[in-house]
């Protein structure tokens, strides 16, 4: 009986999140229940919503089908490449190299060849080398394709077969491509993306997606950002805190920090697979047990 009540509460919450005008930020340390929450949410909503799960480590297999390998087509969206690969600085030198290479390139091979020629030009070599070092590994991994590519309306994009460096760049370029061609969707569509951190560079996904939240929402898409902690950048952190928040126990130190920054006091008493949820539209906090499995 208790299990059924917990499942009913969880299902009701999922439908409230689906109806919300805000995106979803899922916070919590490793093994706290973040993936379980997203998996179960997809199971509850997959009949009425579409899901595109960008799966870094093969954790979402079988939840949303089909499962496809990442395929990144050549196209005009590449003009935004530098902004994504260097979100902090804008990648001015990279932008110049990309635009110069796109003048003659008709495919990935031409694009890489043009960048290779620029590496001997003292004005363009830094930007060209920076782009090459990020794109060339994906070319050899078979991720880049010249033919037109389209992601199914619901699917899991499996990045788990790539090495760590390839995963990082493939994820960022896939997001750029998705955002560049995003159109009004007939029903609610969730894009699940997990934050990853690069040594000395910090967060890689949130600096890219945070400026796009309003634009994405207008096309009936909602991002589900799965991360271990809030980003250090104040502007990005404030943007995420305006969304729906699902937080699992972050540890005693961070729990106090969250509480002092406005989270409900229940954040300090969360136990295993318990979540504290902030519904931004309703301005309400809810505490619930996330079921490990759904009947």
N, C-alpha and C positions, 0 to 999 in steps of 0.2 A: 504493500500500500504506500509506504513512504517513498519507495523507489519510483512508483508511478506518479506521485505528486511532484517529485523532483524533476522527472522527465517532462511533465506538463508545464511546470514553471520554466524549464529551459526552452521548450518549444515556443511558448508564448513570448519569451524574450527574443528568440530568433526572429519571429515575425515582426516584433516591434523594431528590431534593428533593420530589417528589410524595408520597412515603411518609412524609416527615418530619412531626413534630408542630409544627414551627416555621414562622414566616413567612419571607419572603425579602427581604433588603435588597440592592439592586444599587447599588454605589458607583462613581463615576468621572466624570472631566471630560467636556466635550462632545467628541464624535467619538472616544470611547475604545472603544466596542463595547457599551455598555449596551443600546441598542435592538436590536442584532443578537442579543445573548444572549437577550433576552426573546422576540423573534420566532421564533428557532430553538427555544427551549424550548416555545413554544406549538405549533409544528409537530410536535414529537416527541410531545407529550402530549395533543393535541387528540382522539385517539381514546378515551382513557381518562379524561380530565378535562375539565371545562368551564372556559371562560375568559371573563371580562368585562373588556375592555380599555378604559379611559377614556383616549381618544386625544386629546391636546391639540393636536397639530400635524399630524395626518394621516400619521404615520410607520408605522402598523401596518396600513395598508390591505391587504386581501386575505388576511391571515394567519388571522383568525377572522371568519367570516361568520355572520349578516348584519351589515352596517354600518348603524347607526341614528343618527338625530339625537337629541340629548338632549331628553327630555320629563320634566318634573317635575310630578307631580300634587299637587293640594291635599289635605291630610289632617292627621290628628292628629300626625304626625311633626314638624310645624312647631313644636311645643312645645320641641324641642331646637335650634331654629334659632340662638338667641343663643349657645349654648354653642359652636357651630361657627364662627359668624362672628366671635366674640370669645373664642377659646379661652384666651387668657392671663388675662383678667379675669373671664370667665364672663358678661359682658354683662348685668348685673343690670337696668339700665334697659331694655335691649332685651327681656329676658324679660317684664317687666311689660307692655310695649306689645304684645308678641305675644299673651300670654294675654288681654289686654283685647280685642284685635281678634278673636280666635277665638271670643269669646262669641256674636257675631252673624253672623260671616262664614260663608257657605256656598260660597264659591268665591274665586278669586284677586281678581276685581274687587271683591267686598265687602271682602275683607281689606285691599286697598290703600286703598279708600275710608275704612275705619275708621281706618287709620293716618294718612291725610291729615287727618281731623278732629282727631286727637290732637295734631297739630303746633301747634294754637293753645292747648293746655292746658299751662300752664307746668310741671306736674308730670310730664307724659308726653312732652313735645315732643322732648326729646333722644333718648330711646329710639326713639320713632316715626320721627324723622328718620333715625336710624342704620339702621333696618330698611328704610325706604323707599329710601334711597340705594343699597342693595345689591340689593333685590328688583325695583325698578321697571325697571332696564335689561333684566332678563330677561323681564319682561312684554312690553316692546316688541319684544324679539328673538324672541318666539313660543315661548319655552322652557317657560313655565308653562301647564299645561292643567288644566281642571276635571274632565275625564273620568278614569276610572281608567286607570292606565298600568302596564305591566309590562315589565321587561327580559327578553329571551329568555334561555334558560339559558346559551347561549354567544353572544357578539356583540362587536362593536366599537362603542363609543359615540363618535361623531365630533364633537369640539368645535371642529374647525379652522375652521368657518365663522363662529364668533363672534369679536368683537374681544377684546383682552386682558383688559379688565375683566370682560366678560361671561363669558369662559372661567373666570376665577378663581372668581366667585360661583356659576356653574353647576356647576363641579366640586365645590365644597364642599357645595352643596345636594344634589347627586346622591348624594354619599357619605352625607350625613345621612339621606336617604330610604332608601338601600340598607340602612344599618345599622339603621334604625328598623323595617324590615319583614323583617329577616333571619330565616330559619327553617332548620331542619335540612335539609341538602342530601343527596340520596341518594349522590352521588359527589363526589370532591374537586373543588372549584371555586376557581379563582384569580381574584382581582380585581387587575388591574394599574393602578397609579396613579403618576403622576409628580409629584414635588415641584416646586413653583414658588415663587419668592420675590418678595415685594412690597417696593418701595422703602421703607425705614425700618421695615418691619414684620417682615422676615425670613421664615422658613419658614411656609407656610400649611397644608400637608397633614399633616405629621408631628405637630404638636400636637393635631390632630383624631383621627388614627387610632391614635396610640400608646396612649391609655387604653382603646381598644376591642379591642386585639389578643387578649386572653384570651376575651372574649365572642364575637368573630368565629370564633376557632378551634374553639369548642364546637359551631358549626353546620356544621363540615366545610368552612369557607371558609379560604383562605389569601391573605393580602395579598402582593403583589409591589410593594415601594416602590422606585421608581427615583429616585435623588437624586445630586447632584454631590458632596456632602460630608455628614458627620455634623452634626446640629443642634448649636447652641451650648448649648442647655439640657441640663444634666447628667443630669437624671432621664430625659428623653426619649432622650438619647444612650445611656444605660445600658440602657434598654429595648430599643432597636434592636440593641445589641451582643449581646443574648441570643438573637437570631434567627440563621437561616442568612444568611451574608454572602457576596456575590459582589463582589469589588473589582477594578477595573481600575486601571492605573497612574495615581495621582493627581497626579503631578508630584513632583519630588525633595523639595521642602520638606514637603508633606503625607505623602509616603512615610515620611520620618524620623519625623514626628509619629505616624503610625499604628504604626510599629515600636516606638516608645518606649511606646506605649499598649497593647502586647500582641499586635499583629498579627505573623504569621510573618515572618521576615526576607526571604522571597521577595517581599514586597510592594515591596521596593526594586529588584528586578531584572526587573519585569514589562515586556514589550515590547508592541507593537501587537497588539490582539485576544487578548492573554493575560489570563487571569483567575486570581485566587487565591480559592479558595472555602473558607469555614469551615462545616463541617457540625456544627451545634450538638448534635444528638443523639449523634453519634459523637465529638465533641470532637476532630475532625481537620481539618487544612488540606490542601487539594489544589490543585495548580497545573495548568492545562490551557490549550490553545489553543482558542478559540471559533471554530468553522468559520463562514466568511462565508456559505456556502450549504450546504444539505443535499441530498443526492441522494434 
